[in-house]
Amino acid sequence: MRLAPLESLLNRNVAASSAARALCQRLATKVLAVHVDGVPLSVYFKSHGEHMTLHTDHEGTPDATLSGTPLSLLRLAGPAPEAALRGGAVHIEGDAEVAQTFSELLKAAQPDLEEELSRVVGDVAAHQIGNAARSAFGFARRAHDTLLQNVAEYLQEEGRDVPSRTEAEEFLHGVDRLRDDVDRLEARLKLLETRNNR
């Protein structure tokens, strides 16, 4: 199935950006699959050099595949996409360079939602809706961060179910010391064994 509305929006933004056009040409014939975990949905982005096509099916193997939950995939469009990749929330299979180039292309061709909305409802209404959405997202982000911090503090301090960072680091240092001691003991035992066999 072809995703014509998203495709036309993406191609309009590719055409409007010289950086996006250059990236699109570099990716000619390459395919990126984005698979949403927990949902039977995959979107295939294919570059034709001058424009992109978006489909929900693809014959053959894509050059690169990104998979993750809907929220983790949305984080890729945010200000720090590397965090989602480093944290393991999003998995990459195939050619990582192709995935990185597609990421750069999609960022360069990212639509200005307020601009797109102004085409439908006008500039003033689009600006007001944009302000309301930014305010709501800001509140949701702060609430999310506060909830995570409160849960972490409860698990560490009240429930004692999770060690604090300091306790975990002390435990890991102890494990490292024990491993070094075992290695030294093993080396001594081998040396004694060699001496006894003479």
N, C-alpha and C positions, 0 to 999 in steps of 0.2 A: 504494500500500500504506500502510495506517495503522500508526503506531508506538504502539500502545495502551499498553504499559507505561510508556514514557517520557512519553507524553501525560498519563497519570493522575498520575504523580509530579510533573510540572510543574504541573498544575492544582491538585493538593493544596497545593503551595507557593505558588501564586498566591493561592489562597483564604486561606492563613494569613498573608499579608502585605498590609497596607493599601496600602503603596507599590506593590507588584506589581499589586494590583487596579486602582489608579488608572491605572497605565501601560497595563494591558491594555485598559481602557476607552478611553484615548486612541488606541490602535492599532486600534480596532474596524474590521474588514473589511480591514486591511492584511496583506500577505504578505511575509515575509522568506525568501529562498532561501539556503541554505548549501550551497555546492558544494565537494566535496573533490577537489582536484587529484590526478590519477593514479589515481583510483578512480571507477568509474561510479556515484557516489552523490551525490544531492542530497537535502536535507531541507528541507521547506517548513513554516515556522511561520506559522499564520494565527490572528489574534486575532478572536474573536467577541464582544468586549466583556467578557463575564463569564468566558470560558474560552478555552483555546487548543486547536487541533488540529495534529497533526504528521503529515505525509504524505511519501512518497518521490516523488510525482508531483503535478503541478499544471497545470491548463489555464489558459492566459493568461499574462500577464507579471507577475512579482512586482514589488512596489513597490521592493524593494532586494535586492541579491544580494551575498553575501560569498563569496569564493573564496580558497582557499589550501591548503597541504599540511595533513595531519592535525595535525602538530606546531604549525604556525603558528596553526591554528584553536583548538587547545587553549590556546595562549598568551593568546587573548582571554578565557578564563575565569580567567586568573591575576591576580596583583596589579597588573600594569602592561600592560593591553591596548593602550594607546596606542602602545607600543613596536612591536608587531606591525604596526600600521597605518602608523606613520611610517616604519618600515624597509622597507615595501613587501612584506612577507611575506604580507599579506592584502590583497586588492583589493576595493573597494566599487564597485558599479555601481548606478545608479538614485538614489533619494532618500536622501541621506546622513543626513538627520534621522530618517527612519523606521528606518534601520539603527542609529543611535545610541539611539533610544528602545527598540528591541527589545533592544539590548545591555543597557540599564539594567534592562529588565524581566527578562531572563534572569538578571542578576546579583542582582536583588531576590528572584527565585524560585529561586535556586540551592539545590539540596538539600544538607543536611548529611549527607554520606555515612555518617558514624559513626552518626547518628541512624537513618538508613534501615537500616543493617546491624543495629542493635540490635533492630529489629523481627523480624529473622530468627534471630539467634544469641544475643540477650540483651545487656544493658548491659556486663558485664565483658568478655566475649569481643570485643564490638565495639570497646571502648576499647583493648584489647590489639592488635587487628588494625589499628586506626587509628594507634597509636603505631608499629607495625612499618612500615606504609605510609609514614608521614611520614619515618621514618628512612631508608627505602629511597629515597624521592624526594629527600631531602636529599643523600644520597650520590651519586645519579645526577646531580643538578644540579651539585654540586661537581666531580665527575669530568668532566662536560661542559665546565664553565668552565675547568678546568685543561687539558683537551685543546685547547680553542680557543686558550688563551694560549700553550701550547707550540708549536702549529702556527704561530701568528703569529710567535712569536719565531724559530722555525727559518727560516721564509720570509724574514724580515727580516734576521736576523743571519748565519745559516749559509749558506743557499742564495743570499742576495742576490737572490732572485726578486721580492721585493716591497719597495718603498721604505718607510723608516720614516716616521712621521707628520711629523717635522721635515723630512725630504728632500722629501716630497710637498708640504708647505706652502711650502717654498722654491721648488720648481718652479712652483707655482701663482702665487706672488708674481711670479716672473720672467715668466710668461706675461702677467700683468696689466700689468706694466711695459712689456713689448714691445707689447701691444695699445695702450696709451696713447701710446707713442712713434710707432707706425704711424698712429694717429689724428691726432697733431700734424703728422706729416710730410704726411699727406694734405691737411690744412687748409692748410699752407704751399704745397703744390703748386697747390692750387686758387687761392690768393691770387696766386701768381706767374702762373698761366695767365690770370687775370682782368686783371692788370696788362699782360701782353704783348698781349692782345687789344684794348687801348685804342688 
